[in-house]
């Protein structure tokens, strides 16, 4: 069973991912204030990331 605590993160294009909470975020990614187990974080991403197109494409 995966007991790693994850954080939901997004980049400047508003693309979402999960990242292990204990690791430093890679450049270009910021935390969204959501953390939990992998399943919970992926469920939250599914709820908030409804338009998978990058923000630069949506703006055109």
N, C-alpha and C positions, 0 to 999 in steps of 0.2 A: 504494500500500500504506500502511495506517495504521501509523505508527511512534510514535504517542502512547503514553506509559506511563499506564495507568489504575490506579485503586485501587478495590477493592470497598468499598462503604459501606452503612450501614444506618441507619434512623431509629428513633425510639422505638417505633414499631409493628412493628419487625422486618421492614420492607420493604427489599429490597436494590436497589442500583443500582450503576452504575460512574461514576467521576468522574475527570477528568484529574488525575494526581498532582501536576502543577506548580501547580494552582489551589487556592486556599483553599476548604475545605469550606463549603457553605452551612449556615446555622444549622439545628440539629436533626439533623444527620447526623454519624456517627462512622466512622472507618476500621475495617476488620476485619482488617488485617494481611496482606491479599492484594493483590498488584499484578502487573501484566504487561500484555501486549497485550490489545486489546479482546476477541478470541476467547477467550483464556485466562480472563479475568475473568468473562465471560458463562458459560463452562463451569462455573466454580467456583460461581457463583450458582445455576445449575441443580442442582448437587449439594447445596447447603446450604439452599436455600429451597424446601422440599418442600410446605409448607402456605402458600398465597398469601394466606390470610385475615390481616388485621391482628391483632396480639396482643390488642387490646381485644375483638375479636369471638370469638377462640378462648377467651378467659377466661370468656365467658358460657355 
